[in-house]
């Protein structure tokens, strides 16, 4: 059964809709996080009080899923098995384990699976089809500019604002598709103005009253290759206590966009078509980055650094817990790589 993220809230209001499997996939972190939170909250409401997290990384023993599905709770409580796939390809062992789980669904467990966006081939694999048939499959897409405009307007109204169209449009252009940043700005607007009518001037003043630098300044500095500014902005963001996940989302999203654009150009796609997918205010800076990175860029290194920083921020890296300082150092190295610096020579 397939649902959109928007349909999930009303669906979960009835206990009979609490299916044995919920499968979340996608690339937009806020919607993924909120969908998973909604499922866990509904499960808890209806008696699934315990939760076990299974993080699937290299070397994960899939037998642990089978053991967890059969294990009895010490307090006879029903349990959520929170399975987190580091990528959308679990391999042969994982595919078999997931199909086996579906064939013998436990009565006292809900399996919540979270993973990245599924490509076309993966969607048609036996394990994905088995999960879909056993429960609810929710694919979370990145929003288009028009959808982001509607999403921000709705979120403002949910927070008891009555925003003007100009206010919504300005905020939408400011966050450039980053819903985490949009929520951060809306929370700040609530602190400043409470509720009620929200005019363009109020949003502009809120944005200008924010930190000297923000994640959008960082993204632009990286694209134009201004390494001194990149270092200065990252230092300021760290001192101001900006959330690591917000900074990582910005750099990871930029990495994926640049990688996809370089790949398409290599495949002979017209540059005008490639650039049409980039918001107009960013196109000039994006083109500068594209010209710099098209040749001799080690994308495997860049993408693996993204993944490693993500694991470090969650305490799941093979390096162990290196502390917040190591995470910010990793973010700096990643930003400098995207800016055109050869890290090995620094």
Secondary structure, 3 states (H helix, E strand, C coil): CEECHHHHHHHCCCHHHCCCEEEEEECCHHHHHHHHHHHHHHHHHCCCCEEEEEEECCCCCCHHHHHHHHCCCCCCCCEEEEEEECCCCCHHHHHHHHHHHHHCCCCCEEEEEEECCCCHHHHCCHHHHHHHHHCEEEEECCCCHHHHHHHHHHHHHHCCEEECHHHHHHHHHHHCCCHHHHHHHHHHHHHHHCCEEECHHHHHHHHHCCCCCCHHHHHHHHHHCCHHHHHHHHHHHHHCCCCHHHHHHHHHHHHHHHHHHHHHHHCCCCHHHHHCCCCHHHHHHHHHHHHHHCCCCCHHHHHHHHHHHHHHHCCCCCCCCCHHHHHHHHHHHHHHHHHCCCHHHC
